[in-house]
Amino acid sequence: MSTKLPRPVRRALRRTVRRVRQVPSWLGVGIASAAIALGGGAALLSTGLHADASENAATSSRHVEEAEYNNAYYACLSQQAHSLIGPRSVVFLPHPSLDEWAIVIKVIGGWAHVTLDSHRATLALVLGHWSGRGTCDGDVLVAVVDHDGHTVFERGRSKGAS
């Protein structure tokens, strides 16, 4: 079943088709090129403005202070880890929470030998929370080592600890 368009609609369509056929092809190409150029220019302008706003947000004083705090915190924990972990140490991480595990991995993940098997480890490294001096904003790394059947706890040392 085909539906026939009403006569006035068919006439309007024919006139439109004739008008389109009368437009030179170079004009159609020019209009299309101009539309593409305008769209590309708008996209570039939008990207440029967004990049400028992103750069300003990233360099705001609050973001800079947060970055400096994070750098100092992880540098402090890194000093503690280096004071506890020797070049031949194999470290086990018995952390009860994912956030503690993630912090310790950020500190030692690039240079320490880490194992999931506690029997292969030469020490366990624990992130503890203490108040007082010698901590990295209240956090301290503690090595748990077995010496001749005795468990020994050793706190990490760092120069920049508060």
Phi, psi and omega per residue, in radians:
M1 nan 2.094 3.135
S2 -1.907 2.506 -3.140
T3 -1.768 2.271 3.140
K4 -1.627 2.323 3.122
L5 -1.252 2.580 3.086
P6 -1.076 2.645 -3.075
R7 -0.967 -0.786 -3.137
P8 -1.087 -0.620 -3.137
V9 -1.198 -0.736 3.118
R10 -1.083 -0.717 3.123
R11 -1.107 -0.765 -3.141
A12 -1.095 -0.696 3.117
L13 -1.130 -0.750 3.121
R14 -1.068 -0.762 3.126
R15 -1.076 -0.717 -3.137
T16 -1.127 -0.744 3.129
V17 -1.104 -0.735 3.117
R18 -1.077 -0.747 -3.141
R19 -1.106 -0.729 3.140
V20 -1.121 -0.693 3.124
R21 -1.156 -0.479 -3.119
Q22 -1.380 -0.304 3.132
V23 -1.300 2.237 3.140
P24 -1.072 2.564 -3.082
S25 -1.133 -0.590 -3.141
W26 -1.120 -0.524 3.122
L27 -1.222 -0.728 3.097
G28 -1.078 -0.731 3.101
V29 -1.131 -0.712 3.129
G30 -1.117 -0.745 3.124
I31 -1.122 -0.766 3.125
A32 -1.097 -0.741 3.131
S33 -1.102 -0.733 3.124
A34 -1.118 -0.708 3.128
A35 -1.113 -0.740 3.119
I36 -1.138 -0.746 3.135
A37 -1.104 -0.746 3.109
L38 -1.112 -0.748 3.119
G39 -1.097 -0.758 3.105
G40 -1.123 -0.739 3.110
G41 -1.084 -0.729 3.113
A42 -1.119 -0.696 3.129
A43 -1.134 -0.744 3.115
L44 -1.121 -0.736 3.128
L45 -1.097 -0.777 3.123
S46 -1.075 -0.761 3.127
T47 -1.117 -0.733 3.126
G48 -1.096 -0.772 3.117
L49 -1.128 -0.706 3.129
H50 -1.144 -0.732 3.141
A51 -1.119 -0.689 3.119
D52 -1.131 -0.750 3.122
A53 -1.150 -0.663 3.124
S54 -1.147 -0.722 3.132
E55 -1.125 -0.755 3.120
N56 -1.098 -0.690 3.125
A57 -1.178 -0.683 -3.102
A58 -1.243 -0.445 -3.115
T59 -1.794 0.210 3.100
S60 -1.163 2.736 -3.044
S61 -1.070 -0.594 3.133
R62 -1.138 -0.775 3.138
H63 -1.164 -0.663 3.123
V64 -1.133 -0.756 3.117
E65 -1.096 -0.732 3.116
E66 -1.105 -0.729 3.134
A67 -1.133 -0.731 3.116
E68 -1.127 -0.700 3.087
Y69 -1.073 -0.844 3.141
N70 -1.054 -0.746 3.120
N71 -1.054 -0.785 -3.132
A72 -1.161 -0.713 -3.136
Y73 -1.079 -0.876 -3.107
Y74 -1.251 -0.537 3.065
A75 -1.156 -0.703 3.104
C76 -1.086 -0.848 3.123
L77 -1.131 -0.602 3.118
S78 -1.138 -0.710 3.075
Q79 -1.079 -0.733 3.109
Q80 -1.096 -0.755 -3.134
A81 -1.106 -0.741 3.117
H82 -1.131 -0.513 3.111
S83 -1.303 -0.315 -3.100
L84 -1.797 -0.563 -2.998
I85 -1.816 2.129 3.108
G86 -1.521 3.031 -3.101
P87 -1.149 -0.434 -3.132
R88 -1.844 0.146 -3.132
S89 -1.282 2.521 3.010
V90 -2.044 2.137 -2.945
V91 -1.815 2.352 3.009
F92 -1.908 2.387 -3.115
L93 -1.957 1.702 -3.105
P94 -1.604 0.854 -3.029
H95 -1.427 2.341 -3.123
P96 -1.346 -0.274 -3.103
S97 -2.260 2.660 -3.102
L98 -1.162 -0.649 -3.118
D99 -1.155 -0.675 3.084
E100 -1.145 -0.752 3.130
W101 -1.063 -0.752 -3.126
A102 -1.113 -0.693 3.119
I103 -1.095 -0.819 -3.106
V104 -1.155 -0.691 3.109
I105 -1.109 -0.662 3.080
K106 -1.085 -0.604 -3.081
V107 -1.347 -0.778 -3.009
I108 -1.980 -0.109 -2.991
G109 -1.014 -0.497 -3.075
G110 -1.535 -0.240 -3.026
W111 -2.351 -0.380 -3.095
A112 -1.603 2.681 3.050
H113 -1.539 2.031 -3.071
V114 -1.953 2.465 3.101
T115 -2.266 2.693 3.045
L116 -1.632 -0.160 -3.117
D117 -1.738 1.943 -3.091
S118 -1.133 -0.412 -3.129
H119 -1.323 -0.398 3.104
R120 -1.519 -0.241 -3.044
A121 -1.368 2.585 3.022
T122 -1.660 -0.289 3.056
L123 -2.764 2.735 3.022
A124 -1.897 2.441 -3.116
L125 -1.997 2.169 -3.057
V126 -2.119 2.402 3.032
L127 -1.623 2.000 -3.123
G128 -1.888 2.798 3.128
H129 -2.037 1.980 3.127
W130 -2.289 2.677 3.023
S131 -1.766 2.707 3.110
G132 1.970 -3.015 -3.078
R133 -1.341 2.779 3.087
G134 1.439 0.245 3.114
T135 -1.977 2.892 3.057
C136 -1.792 1.547 -3.089
D137 0.941 0.746 3.103
G138 1.601 -0.087 3.121
D139 -1.924 2.562 3.105
V140 -2.559 2.529 3.068
L141 -1.601 2.388 -3.139
V142 -2.215 2.274 3.062
A143 -1.668 2.319 3.073
V144 -1.919 2.010 -3.046
V145 -2.182 2.509 3.080
D146 -1.718 1.960 3.100
H147 -1.960 1.896 3.094
D148 0.888 0.791 3.094
G149 1.463 -0.047 3.112
H150 -1.890 2.393 3.109
T151 -1.504 2.230 -3.125
V152 -2.066 2.324 3.082
F153 -1.872 2.252 3.120
E154 -2.253 2.181 3.107
R155 -1.418 2.539 3.077
G156 -1.264 2.657 3.132
R157 -2.031 2.464 3.062
S158 -2.576 2.625 -3.124
K159 -1.292 -0.651 -3.034
G160 -1.604 0.237 -3.096
A161 -1.191 2.581 -3.138
S162 -1.676 nan nan
